Amino acid sequence: MNSEEKEIVYQTSNSYSALNTLTQHTKNVWFVCHGMGYLSRYFLRYFKDLNPEENYFIAPQAPSKYYIQPKMHVGANWLTRDNTESGMQNILNYFDAIFEAEKIPEHVNFIVFGYSQGVSVSMRYLARRQLQCSQLVLHSGGIPKELTKKDFEYLDEIPACAGMKVKLIYGTKDEYLNAERIAEERQRAEELFGKRLTILPFEGKHVVNVDYINDLV
């Protein structure tokens, strides 16, 4: 059998979700990337307790949807180890289109939030587009292995990023993390972000910590 894998380029579309309304009273704009098995519209429920007049949320939708057993709920996935670079390029283009559509004002606090698998795509986008934000939140996810301190040196070169903070949040009983993995992720975050980093562990499993979310602003 002589098989060959080929690649084509074509135009596609994808949805994304928003919570609240972007107005002149908006203080914080959030770009929140959900974890595996979520849909963006349901992921936004974790942010509903924050002041709706001051906070506007943009939740991109992972492109690969599938049925989750046994109740056949629909979930979605960002990337797999197969064709990761090609898949990430598609996500970069998708995120670019969202930013073009939303036209986020420069005067607001811009917060990038990744949960679980959403950590990897949000960090890659931040690094490749040299995105400026006031806060980066890495919640219960792994830092991509290819990213280095050099990828984030631009933060020290842009005056607007001088006060940018990074929060690393994880559950001490997370079923996907052992002591060795936790130590590795903490060390990686410290290497990448240094004094910008605050580490926020909590006693819990692989779940979204709403209490920490409500205290981020």
For each residue, the residues with C-beta under 8 A, 3 or more apart:
1:
2:
3:
4:
5:
6:
7: 86
8:
9:
10:
11:
12:
13:
14: 60 61 63 94
15: 40 61
16: 40 58 59 60 61 98
17: 40 41 43 44 58 59 61
18: 56 57 58 59
19: 44 47 48 52 56 57 59
20: 26 52 53 55 56 57
21: 26 52 56
22: 26 29 56 102 104 105
23: 26 53
24:
25: 53 54
26: 20 21 22 23 29 53 54 55 56 105 108
27: 54 55 108 109 217
28: 54 55 56 108 109 110 111 217
29: 22 26 55 56 57 58 104 105 108 109 110 111
30: 47 55 56 57 58 111 112 113
31: 58 60 110 111 112 113 122 133
32: 43 44 47 57 58 59 113 114 115 118
33: 59 60 78 112 113 114 115 118 119 121 122
34: 38 39 40 43 59 62 76 115 116 117 118
35: 38 43 115 116 117 118 140 141
36: 62 75 76 77 78 116 117
37: 68 75 76 77
38: 34 35 42 43 62 75 76
39: 34 42 43 61 65 74 75 76
40: 15 16 17 34 43 44 59 60 61 62
41: 17 44 59
42: 38 39 45
43: 17 32 34 35 38 39 40 46 59 115
44: 17 19 32 40 41 47 48 57 59
45: 42 48
46: 43 208 210 213
47: 19 30 32 44 50 55 57 213
48: 19 44 45
49: 210 214
50: 47 54 55 213 214 217
51: 54 55
52: 19 20 21 55
53: 20 23 25 26
54: 25 26 27 28 50 51 217
55: 20 26 27 28 29 30 47 50 51 52 217
56: 18 19 20 21 22 26 28 29 30
57: 18 19 20 29 30 32 44 47
58: 16 17 18 29 30 31 32 98 102
59: 16 17 18 19 32 33 34 40 41 43 44
60: 14 16 31 33 40 94 95 98
61: 14 15 16 17 39 40 76
62: 34 36 38 40 65 76 77 78 117
63: 14 76 78 90 91 94
64: 76 77 78
65: 39 62 74 75 76 77
66: 74 75 76 77
67: 72 73 74 75
68: 37 71 72 73 74 75
69: 72
70:
71: 68
72: 67 68 69
73: 67 68
74: 39 65 66 67 68
75: 36 37 38 39 65 66 67 68
76: 34 36 37 38 39 61 62 63 64 65 66
77: 36 37 62 64 65 66 80 117
78: 33 36 62 63 64 87 91 117 118 120 121
79: 84 87 88 91 117 120 121
80: 77 83 84 87
81: 84
82:
83: 80 86 87
84: 79 80 81 87 88
85: 88 89
86: 7 83 89 90
87: 78 79 80 83 84 90 91
88: 79 84 85 91 92 121 124
89: 85 86 92 93
90: 63 86 87 93 94
91: 63 78 79 87 88 94 95 121 124 125
92: 88 89 95 96 124 125 128 129
93: 89 90 96 97
94: 14 60 63 90 91 97 98
95: 60 91 92 98 99 125 129
96: 92 93 99 100 129
97: 93 94 100 101
98: 16 58 60 94 95 101 102
99: 95 96 102 103 104
100: 96 97 103
101: 97 98
102: 22 58 98 99
103: 99 100
104: 22 29 99 108 110
105: 22 26 29 108
106:
107:
108: 26 27 28 29 104 105
109: 27 28 29 134 135 217
110: 28 29 31 104 132 133 134 135
111: 28 29 30 31 133 134 135 136 137 216 217
112: 30 31 33 122 126 131 133 135 136 137
113: 30 31 32 33 118 122 137 139 213
114: 32 33 118 119 120 121 122 123 137 138 139 141
115: 32 33 34 35 43 118 119 139 140 141 208
116: 34 35 36 119 139 140 141 206
117: 34 35 36 62 77 78 79 120 121 141
118: 32 33 34 35 78 113 114 115 121 122 141
119: 33 114 115 116 122 123 138 139 140 141 142 143
120: 78 79 114 117 123 124 141 142 143 144
121: 33 78 79 88 91 114 117 118 124 125
122: 31 33 112 113 114 118 119 125 126 136
123: 114 119 120 126 127 136 138 143 144 147
124: 88 91 92 120 121 127 128 144 147
125: 91 92 95 121 122 128 129 131
126: 112 122 123 129 130 131 133 136 152
127: 123 124 130 147 151 152
128: 92 124 125
129: 92 95 96 125 126
130: 126 127 154 158
131: 112 125 126
132: 110 158 160 161 164
133: 31 110 111 112 126 136 161 164
134: 109 110 111 163 164 165
135: 109 110 111 112 164 165 166 167 216
136: 111 112 122 123 126 133 164 165 166 167 193
137: 111 112 113 114 166 167 169 216
138: 114 119 123 141 143 166 167 168 169 189
139: 113 114 115 116 119 169 170 208 209 212
140: 35 115 116 119 169 170 171 174 176 177 206 207 208
141: 35 114 115 116 117 118 119 120 138
142: 119 120 185
143: 119 120 123 138 147 185 188 189 192
144: 120 123 124 147
145:
146:
147: 123 124 127 143 144 151 152 192
148: 151 192
149: 152 153 191 192
150: 153
151: 127 147 148 192
152: 126 127 147 149 155 192 193
153: 149 150 156 157
154: 130 157 158 161
155: 152 158 161 164 196
156: 153 161
157: 153 154
158: 130 132 154 155 161 162
159: 162
160: 132
161: 132 133 154 155 156 158 164
162: 158 159
163: 134
164: 132 133 134 135 136 155 161 196
165: 134 135 136 196 198
166: 135 136 137 138 189 193 196 197 198
167: 135 136 137 138 197 198 200 212 216
168: 138 185 186 189 197 198 199 200
169: 137 138 139 140 200 201 202 209 212
170: 139 140 174 177 182 185 200 201 202
171: 140 174 177 201 202 203 204 205 206 207 209
172: 182 201 202 203 204
173: 203 204 205
174: 140 170 171 177 204 205 206
175: 205 206
176: 140 181 206
177: 140 170 171 174 181 182 185 206
178: 181 182
179: 182 183
180: 183 184
181: 176 177 178 184 185
182: 170 172 177 178 179 185 186
183: 179 180 186 187
184: 180 181 187 188
185: 142 143 168 170 177 181 182 188 189
186: 168 182 183 189 190 199
187: 183 184 190 191
188: 143 184 185 191 192
189: 138 143 166 168 185 186 192 193 197 199
190: 186 187 193 194 197
191: 149 187 188 194
192: 143 147 148 149 151 152 188 189
193: 136 152 166 189 190 196 197
194: 190 191 197
195:
196: 155 164 165 166 193
197: 166 167 168 189 190 193 194
198: 165 166 167 168
199: 168 186 189
200: 167 168 169 170 212
201: 169 170 171 172
202: 169 170 171 172 209 211 212
203: 171 172 173
204: 171 172 173 174 207 209
205: 171 173 174 175
206: 116 140 171 174 175 176 177
207: 140 171 204
208: 46 115 139 140 213
209: 139 169 171 202 204 212 213
210: 46 49 213 214
211: 202 214 215
212: 139 167 169 200 202 209 215 216
213: 46 47 50 113 208 209 210 216
214: 49 50 210 211
215: 211 212
216: 111 135 137 167 212 213
217: 27 28 50 54 55 109 111
